[in-house]
């Protein structure tokens, strides 16, 4: 049930997003801000709107659950989605680090409070994961979020409100996202990934993040700007070969030249995400059976590790599911 809550929370965590942030909704006395008393406005809206959809005829796939099961499912979804509000970021991060890195103890297997905290941290990692991905994918999402910020700035200017940081389309450095991305990585993403990495191995997720830190001038840097842990220039984009399969992405083209300051690409950005690699079975086939080739594969591996650890412990215990705190 908790795994199902993960999937649903991930699917709905930005449902019906209006393209502006909580600060804008509060500043303009938007009906959603009034409804939720200026507290986690968007996150509450995402949850409430998604659950309304799930109650429609033909969409109520959880309707057959027992009342206790549904209540537990809904509670887990709400807790994870609300945790994506960056206003809670530092308090949740501090709580997690205190539990994991000190003698206070951290037991998500048998303690519901710790399990919920771990689920929230993993959801937060997924929510801010763009800097951990390969450059073609990361670059596409930088373009999209930049245009979203500019659109909000346009609205703020029209309403006579102060323009929010990184939202000024006419700013001196509006065409260079280096500052916003460096701040985002160093103050939000890196501390989060490093903390979760103390609990479970993150593999290529951590490697991707370090590549992005190097690109934007944060973290441990190499004096040679064209070098990387992978031995290639991080500021170049290698196009997929003609006819290769992949997921089509609709790229936002309204930020012309928005990433030129980072480094001129050797080829145009390709609107495809490379397909997931074929995972060789353990003990045979090519490769070592580990998902090192893709961010998505690494995330799946992290999830499988956690599920195996938790389910294995429960199978080895004589306690029933009802005797586990909150399970």
N, C-alpha and C positions, 0 to 999 in steps of 0.2 A: 504493500500500500504506500509505503514511503517512497519507493522508486517511482510509482505512478504519480505521486505528488510532485516529484522532481520534474518529470516530463511536462506535466500540465503547467506548473509554475513557469518553466522555461518558455513554454509556448505563449503564455498570456501576459508575461511580465511587462510588456509595453503595449498591450492591446489598446486600440483607440487612442493612441498618443496624438496630441494636437500639434506637436512640433514646436512647443515652447516649454520652458522649464517651470518648476514650482514657484520660483521667485516672480516670474512674470504673471502667473495666475493670481498670486496673492496681491501683487502690486496693482492689478487691474480689477480686483474684487470679482474675479470670475465666479460664476455660480458653483463651480466645482470647489473652489477654495472656500466659499461660504458653507457649502455642504459639509466639508471635512475639517472645518475650523482651522484652516491653514496648516494642518499637520499631514505630512506625506500625501499631499493632494493627488498627484498623479498616480502614485502607487496604490492608493485606496481606489482611485477611479479605475485603474486597470483591473483590479480584482473584482470590484463590484460589477463592472460592465461585462467582464468575462463570465461571471457566475450567472448573470441574467441571461446570457446566450445559452449557457449550459442548462437552463431551466426550460428552454423552448422545446416544443414538440419536435421530436426527431434529433434533438441535440443533447438530451438528458441521458448520456451514456452511463452516468454514475447513479441513475435513479434506482437501480436494482440493489444497491448496497444496503446493508443493515444500517439503522440510524447511527449506531456507534461508529461504524466504519466510515460512513459519510462525514460525520463530524470530525473524525481524525484526519481524513483526507483534506477536507476544507481547511482545517486549522493549519496543517502543514503547508498548503499552498499559500495561504494568506501570510504566514510567518516568513516564507521565503521571498515572496514578492515585495512585501513591505521592507525587507532588509536591503533591497536594492536602492532605497532612498539614500543618496550620499550624505544627507544630514545625519544619518546614523553610522556612517562609515567608521569614524575614528573610535566611537564608543564600542562598536562590535569588534573592531580589530584589537583594541586594547583588552577587551574581555577574553578574546580567543588567545592572545599571546600570554596573558596572565595564567590561563589555565594550562596551556600546552608547554610553556617554557619555564614554569615554576613548579614548586613541589605541591601546589594546590591539587594537582591531579586532573586528568581529563579522561573520561570514560564514556564515549558516545554509544558503546555497545549496550550498557545496562542502565545508563542515566539519560532520561528523556531530555533534560535541559541541555546536556552536552551534545546529544545527538541533534537537537534542533539547531544549536549554535554551529555545528559542523555543516549541516545542510545549508544554513544561511551563508556561511563563508564560501562554500562551493558555488552557490548560486551567484554570489557577488563576483567570484572569479570569472564565471562565464559571462556575466553582464558587462564586465570591463575588459574583455579578453582580446580586443582587436590588436593591441600592441604585441601580443604573443604569436600572431599569425604571420604568414609569409607576406613579403612586401607588396606583391600585386593585390592581395586581398585587403591588407591593412590600408594601402593607399586609396583604394576605392571607398572605404568607409571614412577615411579622413575627408575626402571630397564631399561625401554626403553630410557628415556632421557639420562641416564648415558651412555649407549652404544652409543647413537648418539654423545654425547660430546667426548667420547673416540675416536670414528671414525674420528671426525674432528681433534682431537689432533694428531692422527696417520698421517693424511694428512699434518698437519703443520710441524711435525717432518721430514717427508719425503722431504718437500720443503725447509727445513731450516728456517722456520718461528718460532717466539716465540710461545710456546704452550699456548693457551688461558686458563684462570682460569677454573678449574674443568674439563679440557680436557686431563689431563696427565694420561694415563692408567698405567704408571709405578710410579706414585707419591706415597709418603709415606702413604697417606690416601685415595688412589684410591678406596679401597673397602668399605669406610665409607662415605655415602652421607650426613651425619648429617650436616656438615658445609655448604654445598651448599644449602640444603633444609632450614636450619635455616635462612640463609641470604635471600633466596628467599621469605620465609614467612614474615620475619620481615620488609624487606625493600620494597617489592613489593605487596604481597597479602594482608597482614593485613591492611596497611593504605588504600588500595583500598576498601576493604570490609567494614571497619569502616566508611569511607566517604559515601559510597552508603547507608549504614545502617542508616545514618542520614536522608535519604529521604524516604526509604521504608523498612519495616520490612523484614529481611532476614532469620529469623528463624533458621532452621537446617543448613543452609549454614554457619552461624556464629558459631554455635555449633561445626560443623565439623572442622572449622578452629582452634577453641580454643583447640580441642583435638590434632590437629597436632602440634600446638605451644607447648603444654605440652610435646608431644612425643620428639620433637627435642630441648627442653630446652629453648624455648622462651616464651614470654608472662607471664601471671600469672601462677606460678607453685605450685604444691602441694609437700610438703616434702616427701610424700610417692610416690615413683616412680611407684608403681603398682596400684595407684588409678587414677580415672578419673571422670569427671562429670557424667559418665554413670555407675559408680560403678564397672568397670571391667578393667582388664589389657589391656591397649591400644596396647601393644606389642605382643599380641597373636592373632592368626587367627583361627576363628571358621569355619570349612569347612561346605559347604552346605550339607544337608542330601542327600543320594543317590537318584537319580531320580528327584531331584528338577529341576525346569525349570529356565532358565536364558540365558543371551546373551553370547555366546562363545567369548572369547578374545584370540587372538594368542599372547602368552606371549613371550617376548624376553628372551631367555635362555643363552645369550652370556655374562652375567655378573654374573658368579657363585659366590654365597656367598656375593653379593654386599651389602646386607642389614643386614648381620649378626650382625654388631656392634650395631644396633639399639635395638636388642632384639631377642632372639631365639624364633621362632614361635612354638606354641604347635602342629601345624599340617602343612603339606605342603600347599603352596599357591594353591588355586583352581582357575582355569582359567574360572571363571564364574562371571558375575555381577548379583546380585540378581534381580529378576523382580520387577517392580514398584508395590507398594502396592495397594490394592483395596481401593479406596477412598469412604468412607461411605457418603451417601447423608446427607445434613444438616438437622438436626432435627429428624433424625432417624437412625436406624442401629447401628452397633458397632462403637466405636471411637467417636471423636469429629468433624469429617469432615475436619480436617486440615491435610495438607501434612507434617507431622513431621518425617515420617519414612525414607524418601529418599531425597538425594540432588536434584535429578532430579525433584521430586515432588515439592520441595520447590521452585526451579527455575520457574517451571510452575506457581506456586501460585504467585510469585513476578510479573511475566508477566501479569497474569490476573488482579492483583490489579492495575497495572499501566494502562492497557487498559481500565478497568472499570472506573478508575478515570478520564482519559482523554476523553473517549467517553461520559461519563455522563455529564461532563462539557460542551461538545460541543452540546449535545442534549438540554441542558438547556439554550443555548444561541440562540439569534435571528439571530446571524451572520451566513452567509453561509460559506461553506468550502472555497470558493475563497476569503472571507474577512479575513480568518485567516492567519496571517503572515506566508507565505511560505508553507501553507498546500496544 
